[in-house]
């Protein structure tokens, strides 16, 4: 497509959460700092919420990449799990060998606890990251509370970080899981980027993708980009990618993206 035309090694505005493209906005860096501090203090439950496209999955990946070798991370991206399936997924992430066809729920929980104790005794902390938690069934969220009961006299054997859209709040208000809500020690709500951060965000992603020239997006184009996307990172990526395609289609020798390239995006 347009990679050679603009002197890029890879697509700069992919919506796949690649931590090489992580941009430290005021909001994202504060959220990451909150997660790192919470992980090191050993609190049981941590909650991150945000509207669609505000960067929850990117933040989750960045957190996992930022944790030191003292941490064992279990990543569970599929929220559509019943309690038994959740325990099976967690057991697999913790590298526990088992026969999924014959093991019972209480046996899986016991095996998880034994594995957690072994990791604890070897100096490891365990962090479980659950993405798209707003889609989890109520009974599966309640099963998470059982995991929070796994502890020594000093601290929890694992920490659970749940990422979800604002609808997660409604689910956590359900009377049957009020105990889970009470155990959330840290929480943070992601917001869109600030308007003054969009220019730096665009430049950052282009630079990571290999761009070495002058400013590619004109100021009028950036103004229209902010207006169209309301500074939501995923929308910025989608519209910026389309704008590059539009500019490439015009075959302009200036290799710049003007306001006219965003009018149909």
N, C-alpha and C positions, 0 to 999 in steps of 0.2 A: 504494500500500500504506500503510505507516505513516509516510511522510515528513512529511506535513502534521500528523498527530496529534502527533508528537514535535518538530515545528519544525525539521526537517532539510532541507538542500538536496539531499543525495545520500545514497546508502546508505553508512553508515560502516564496514560490515564485509564489503565485497566481497573475494573472494579473488583478484581481479585485482591484480597488483603495480603499484599507483599510488604513485609516489614522493612525492606530496603527503602521503600517510598514513605515510610512513616514520617509525618511532619509534626513537629512539636509546636502546636498552637498552645495558647494559654490554657484552654480547656483540656486538651488531650494530655498535656504534660502534667497538669494538676491531677487528673484522673489516674495517670500512670504512677505518679508519686504516691498517691493515696493507696493504690493497690500494693505497691512495693513495701510501703511502711506497714500496712495491715498484714501482709504475708510474713514479714519478719517478726511482728509482735505475736503471731500465732493465734489470732482471733478465729472463731469458728466459721461465721458466715459473712460474706461480703457481697454487696449487690451493686451492679452497675446498670442503669437504665438510660434510654435515649430513644428518640424517634428513629424511624427507618432512615438509614443512610448517614447517620451521624458518626459512624466509625467504631461501633462496638466490637465487631469482629476483628478489625485492625488492632484495636487496643488489646484485645484478648491475645492475639498472636504476638504483639510486641511485649506484653507481660511475660509470656512463656519464654520468649527469646532473651529477656532481661534477667530472669531469675538465675542465680548462680547454680553451680553443680551440687550445692547442698540441698537442692530441691528436686523432688520427683514429681513431675507434672502429669496428671491424667486429663486428657482433653476429650470431652464428650459433646460433639456438635449436633447429634440427633436428639431433639427434644421429645419425639413421639415414642416414648418408651413407657412400658408399664414398670412397676417396681422391680419385678424379677429381672426384666431386661436391663434395667439400670444397674443392678448389682452385677449382672453378667458383663456388661460393658466396662464397669469399673474394675472388675477382676481381671479382664483382659488387658486393660491399660496398665494395671499393676503387675502384669506378667505372671499371673497366677495360673497354673495349669489345672484344668478341670474338664469334666465331661458335661457339657451344657445340657445333654439329654437326660442325665440322671441326677445331677446335683439339685438339692432342694434350696429354698430361699434361706433358711436358717443356716444351712451348711455353707452357702456362699458368703453370708455375713460373717460367719466364724472364720472362714478362710481369709477374707479381707482383713479382719482384725489381726489375725496372726501375721499376715504379710506387713501390715502397718506397724506392728510391734517390732518386727525384724528391721524394717527401714528406720524406725525410731532409734533402735539400739545401735544402728550403724551411723547415726548422726544425720539422717535424712529427714527433711520436712516434706510432707505430701500436700500438694495443692490440686484440687479438682476444679476444672473450668467447664462450666456448662453454658453453651451458647443457645440463643433463642429460647430462653427459659419460659417466656410467656406462653409458649405452646405446650408446655408440659402438663399432663393430667394432674389434677389435684392430689390423687393418691400417690403419684410419683414424687411430687413435692413433699408430701408427708413422709415418704420413705427417706428423703434427704435428712430429716430430723433424726432418724435412727442412726444415720452415719455420724451425726454430730455427737452422739452419745459415746462414740469410741474415743476414749481418752485415758491418759495416765493420771496420777495424782498431781502432776505438774502442769500438763497442757493437753490440748486436743491432739489426736493422732493424725487428723487431716483437717484441712481448711477447704471450704467450698465457696467458689466465686461464681455467682450467677449473673449472666448478661441477658438483658431482655428489653423489649419495647415497653412503653408506659402501661400497657395492659397488664403487665406483670404485677403492678401495684394492686389492681382489682383482685387478682387471684390470691395474692398474699393476705388480702382482707377477709378471705373466706374463713368463717368460724372454725372449720375443722383443722386449719393449719396456723392458727394464731400463735402456737408455741414456736413454730418456725420463724415467723415474723419477729418475735421477741428476741430471737438469737442472732439477728443481723446486727453486727457490731459496727460495720462501716458501710456507707453507701455513697454513691455519687451519680449525678444525673448529667449526661453528656448533652451539650447544646451545639448548635451550628457554629461554624467559625465566625470570627469577627470580620466585618467588611474590609478592614485594613489588613487582614491576613491573607486575603485571596491572592493578591499579587505575588507574595512570597511563596505561597503554596504552589502556584502555577510554576514559578521559576524553579522551585525545589524539585518538583517531579520531572520537569524537562531536563534539569541538570543531571539527576540520577539516571535518566534514560539516555544520556550522552550528548545533549545539546550544549554547544560551546560558543554559540554566537551571541548576538545582541538580543534585546528583548523581542520575543516572538509575537506576543499578544499586544496589540495597541491599547492605549488607555481607554478609548471608546469601547473597544471589544471587552475589556475587563469590566467596565461599568455595566454593560449589557449582560455579561456573564453573571455578575452579582445579582442583578435584578431577576434574571431567569431562574436562578438556582436557589435563591434565598440563603446562599452560603452553606448549603448542605453538602458535605464532601462528596457523597456518591453522585449527586446531581451535577456538581462541578465537573467530576470526571467524565460523566456521560456527555455533557454539553461540550466540554473542551475537546473530547475525542471527535465528536461530530464536526466541530469547527475546524479542526485540523484536516479532516477529510474534505470539507468544503473548500478550504484554501488550496489543498492539493489539487482538487478538481479544476480550480481556476488556472492552475499552472503559472502562478505569479512568480516571477524571478526574484522578487523581494523576499520570498519565503516568510511572509508575515501573516498574522491572522488579524483581519480588520473586523469592524462592526458588521459589515455586510455578510461575513461568514457565519454569524450567529443568528441572523434574522430568521432562518428556516429551522434552527435547531430546537 
